[in-house]
Amino acid sequence: MRRDRDSEKPARPYIRPVTKTRSAPKPRPADVAAAQERGRAEFLSTHNVSRETLERLDRYVALLTEWQTRMNLVAPATIGDVWSRHIADSLALERLLPEATVCVDLGSGAGLPGLVIAAARPGLSVDLVEANSKKIAFLRAVQRDLGLAGTAHAARIEDCGSVLAKADIVTARALASLTELFALVAPHIRADTRCFFQKGRNHEQEINAATAHWRFRMIKHESSLDDGSVVLEIDEIAPR
């Protein structure tokens, strides 16, 4: 009796077909504009900024919204809430900063908080450090358009020692753990250079982890916008 050759082949394992997850649809321009208009009105009801600062912030939001259609500068779901999610948050940090000559903003991304700080303090030179070339193009475009002082550096933070050495203030928004940030900045900044790091709800764990390896002086500023978030004001950083 002749056997069917196909019956001698081992059965192929069943492979479940991959189900593609649908990405969230991009918000419609009309919806974004309406949400931004509402957010701006609410922002102005709670924040007192000069006419010149507001003009610069308006222009920044316009440029951010325009460039966001070509690249992800911020999470797409937050572009409509730019005034409450990004502008207000960055200004809350700016109002903690002392008088200074040079600020260095690490991992600037969409310019948060660096460009907002520069817009609020035109006399302050704000250097922006960002490794992503597309985002650097955006940062430089905004600096030119708004006439902001400072340089956008297309480089990794660890390669910007000479930039950090000139800083009176260093800022970073939700960039890396406190331990990692200290390792990046401590070899280059002065003892009196003041760092302002925006942190989320896990900041206590980060502080405890950093304390095992570093000595530092710290003031914790609670966020008035987001429960559990803080701005950590830190100086005198030194390894243990």
C-alpha positions in Angstrom: 0.0 0.0 0.0 1.5 3.3 -1.0 1.7 5.9 1.7 1.0 9.6 1.2 4.3 11.5 1.4 2.5 14.5 3.0 1.4 12.3 5.9 5.1 11.7 6.8 5.9 15.4 7.2 5.8 16.7 10.8 2.9 19.0 11.5 3.7 22.7 11.4 3.2 24.5 14.7 0.2 26.8 14.8 1.3 30.4 14.7 -1.2 32.9 15.9 -1.5 35.8 13.5 -0.2 39.1 14.7 -2.9 41.5 15.5 -1.8 45.1 14.8 -2.8 47.6 17.4 -4.4 50.7 16.1 -2.5 53.8 16.9 -4.6 56.6 18.3 -5.9 58.9 15.6 -4.2 62.3 15.3 -6.3 65.1 16.6 -7.9 67.2 14.0 -6.4 70.7 13.5 -9.7 72.4 14.3 -10.0 70.4 17.5 -6.4 71.3 18.5 -7.0 75.0 17.8 -10.2 75.0 19.8 -8.5 73.2 22.8 -5.5 75.6 22.6 -7.8 78.6 22.7 -9.6 77.3 25.8 -6.3 76.4 27.4 -4.8 79.8 26.7 -7.8 81.6 28.2 -7.6 79.5 31.4 -3.8 80.0 31.5 -4.2 83.8 31.4 -6.8 83.6 34.2 -4.3 82.2 36.6 -0.9 83.5 35.3 0.3 87.1 35.1 2.8 87.5 32.3 4.0 90.5 30.4 2.6 91.4 27.0 6.0 90.7 25.5 6.4 87.3 27.1 2.9 86.4 26.0 3.7 87.3 22.4 6.8 85.1 22.6 4.8 82.2 24.1 2.1 82.5 21.5 4.6 82.3 18.8 6.3 79.3 20.4 3.0 77.5 20.6 2.2 78.3 17.0 5.6 76.9 15.9 5.3 73.9 18.1 1.8 73.1 16.6 3.1 73.6 13.0 6.2 71.4 13.5 4.1 68.8 15.4 2.4 67.9 12.1 5.7 66.7 10.7 7.3 65.1 13.8 6.5 64.1 17.3 7.8 66.9 19.5 5.3 66.2 22.3 2.8 63.4 22.8 0.1 64.0 20.2 -2.6 63.8 22.8 -1.1 66.8 24.6 -0.8 69.3 21.8 -4.3 70.7 22.5 -3.4 71.0 26.2 -0.1 72.7 25.5 -0.9 75.7 27.8 -1.8 73.6 30.8 0.4 70.6 30.3 3.6 72.3 29.0 3.7 76.1 29.2 2.3 76.3 32.8 4.6 73.5 33.9 7.7 75.1 32.5 6.8 78.5 33.9 6.3 77.0 37.3 10.0 76.0 37.2 11.1 79.3 35.7 9.7 81.2 38.6 11.9 79.2 41.0 15.1 80.2 39.2 17.5 82.8 40.7 19.0 85.6 38.7 21.6 84.2 36.4 23.6 84.7 33.2 23.7 81.2 31.7 21.2 78.4 31.9 21.8 75.0 30.4 18.7 72.9 29.6 19.4 69.1 29.3 17.5 66.9 26.9 15.5 69.8 25.6 13.3 67.9 23.2 10.5 70.3 22.3 12.2 73.1 24.3 10.4 72.3 27.6 11.3 73.9 29.8 14.3 75.6 28.0 12.5 77.6 25.4 9.8 78.7 27.8 12.4 79.9 30.3 14.1 81.8 27.5 10.8 83.3 26.4 10.1 84.5 29.9 13.6 85.8 30.5 15.0 87.4 27.4 18.1 88.6 29.3 19.1 85.0 30.2 21.2 83.0 27.8 19.7 79.5 27.6 21.7 76.7 26.0 19.8 73.7 24.8 21.3 70.2 24.7 19.6 67.7 22.5 20.9 64.7 20.6 18.0 64.3 18.1 18.8 66.2 14.9 15.2 66.8 13.9 14.4 68.3 17.3 17.6 70.4 17.1 16.3 71.9 13.9 13.1 72.9 15.7 14.9 74.4 18.7 17.1 76.5 16.4 14.1 77.7 14.4 12.4 78.9 17.5 15.5 80.6 18.8 15.9 82.5 15.5 12.2 83.4 15.2 11.9 84.6 18.8 15.3 86.2 18.9 16.3 84.2 22.0 19.8 84.2 23.5 21.6 80.9 23.7 22.8 78.0 21.5 21.2 74.7 20.6 23.8 72.0 20.9 23.3 68.9 18.7 25.1 66.5 21.1 24.8 64.0 23.9 24.9 65.4 27.4 28.1 63.5 28.2 29.9 65.3 25.4 28.9 68.8 26.6 31.2 69.2 29.5 32.4 72.6 28.3 28.8 73.8 27.9 28.0 72.7 31.5 31.1 74.4 32.9 29.7 77.8 32.0 26.3 77.2 33.6 24.9 79.1 36.5 21.7 77.0 36.3 21.0 73.6 34.9 17.5 72.4 34.2 16.0 69.1 33.1 12.4 67.9 32.8 11.6 64.2 33.4 14.9 63.3 31.7 16.7 60.6 33.7 17.1 59.3 37.2 18.7 61.5 39.8 21.7 59.2 40.0 22.2 59.4 36.3 21.8 63.1 36.2 24.4 63.6 38.9 26.8 61.4 37.0 26.3 63.5 33.9 26.6 67.0 35.4 28.7 66.7 38.6 32.1 66.4 36.8 31.6 69.6 34.9 29.5 72.1 37.0 30.7 74.4 39.8 29.8 73.6 43.4 27.5 76.7 43.4 25.8 75.8 40.1 22.1 75.2 41.0 20.3 72.4 39.3 16.5 72.4 38.9 15.1 68.9 38.0 11.4 68.3 37.4 10.4 64.9 38.8 7.3 62.8 39.0 5.6 60.8 41.7 8.6 58.4 42.1 11.0 61.2 43.2 11.5 59.8 46.7 12.8 56.5 45.4 15.2 58.5 43.1 16.4 60.6 46.0 17.0 57.6 48.2 19.0 55.8 45.4 21.1 58.9 44.7 21.9 59.4 48.4 23.7 56.1 48.4 26.3 57.4 46.0 26.2 61.2 46.2 26.3 64.0 48.7 24.2 67.0 47.8 22.1 69.9 49.2 18.5 69.9 48.2 15.3 71.9 48.4 12.1 70.2 47.3 9.4 72.4 45.7 6.0 70.8 45.5 4.1 71.2 42.2 0.9 73.2 42.3 -0.1 71.7 39.0 0.4 68.0 39.3 -0.1 66.2 42.7 3.0 64.2 43.6 5.3 66.0 41.2 8.2 68.3 42.4 11.0 70.5 41.3 14.2 69.5 43.1 16.6 72.4 43.6 20.1 70.9 44.1 23.6 72.1 44.5 26.9 71.1 46.1 26.9 67.7 44.4 29.8 65.5 45.1 30.4 61.7 45.0 30.6 59.8 48.3 
